[in-house]
Amino acid sequence: MKIYIAAPYGRIMGNSDEQCEANVQKVIEVARQLILKGHTPLAANLYLYVHKGWDATPNESEWLKICMVWIPFCE
């Protein structure tokens, strides 16, 4: 089953980079558990690593638009 993992990220809520990283680590653990059960997870929180250190990064609403493109493909 294709599963989009919806989880808090944190920038909109004012979380620091460290708090965002902690949220991503939780998502990674969930993704690993799903993989072991034979599912295909999409962990959008991993975009943290695309965003981090990128001066020209889009704002968070643009990242949400990118993520929303994948929702219809998940079960």
C-alpha positions as CSV (number, residue, x, y, z in Angstrom):
1,M,0.0,0.0,0.0
2,K,1.2,3.5,-0.8
3,I,1.1,5.6,2.3
4,Y,1.7,9.4,2.6
5,I,2.9,10.0,6.1
6,A,1.3,13.1,7.4
7,A,3.1,14.5,10.4
8,P,4.0,17.8,12.0
9,Y,7.0,19.5,10.5
10,G,7.2,22.7,12.5
11,R,8.3,25.8,10.7
12,I,4.8,27.3,10.6
13,M,4.5,26.6,14.3
14,G,7.8,28.4,14.8
15,N,9.9,25.3,15.6
16,S,13.7,25.5,15.4
17,D,15.8,23.5,13.0
18,E,16.5,21.1,15.9
19,Q,12.8,20.6,16.6
20,C,12.1,20.1,12.9
21,E,14.9,17.5,12.8
22,A,13.4,15.7,15.8
23,N,10.0,15.5,14.0
24,V,11.7,14.2,10.8
25,Q,13.4,11.5,12.9
26,K,10.0,10.3,14.2
27,V,8.7,10.1,10.6
28,I,11.8,8.1,9.5
29,E,11.0,5.6,12.2
30,V,7.4,5.3,11.1
31,A,8.5,4.9,7.5
32,R,10.9,2.1,8.4
33,Q,8.1,0.3,10.2
34,L,5.8,0.6,7.2
35,I,8.5,-0.6,4.9
36,L,9.1,-3.7,7.1
37,K,5.3,-4.4,6.8
38,G,5.6,-4.3,3.0
39,H,4.2,-0.8,2.4
40,T,5.5,2.0,0.3
41,P,5.6,5.1,2.4
42,L,6.2,8.7,1.2
43,A,7.8,10.7,4.0
44,A,7.3,14.3,2.9
45,N,9.1,15.6,6.1
46,L,12.3,14.5,4.4
47,Y,12.1,17.7,2.3
48,L,13.8,19.2,5.4
49,Y,17.0,18.0,3.8
50,V,16.2,19.7,0.5
51,H,15.2,22.9,2.3
52,K,18.0,23.1,4.9
53,G,20.8,25.5,3.9
54,W,19.1,26.5,0.7
55,D,19.0,30.3,0.4
56,A,16.5,30.3,-2.4
57,T,14.1,27.8,-0.7
58,P,10.4,28.3,-1.3
59,N,8.3,29.4,1.6
60,E,6.4,26.7,3.5
61,S,3.1,27.2,1.6
62,E,5.0,26.3,-1.6
63,W,6.4,23.2,0.0
64,L,2.9,22.2,1.0
65,K,1.7,22.6,-2.6
66,I,4.6,20.2,-3.7
67,C,3.5,17.6,-1.1
68,M,-0.2,17.9,-2.0
69,V,0.6,16.7,-5.5
70,W,1.5,13.3,-4.1
71,I,-1.7,12.8,-2.0
72,P,-3.9,11.5,-4.9
73,F,-1.4,8.7,-5.6
74,C,-1.5,7.3,-2.1
75,E,-4.0,4.9,-0.7
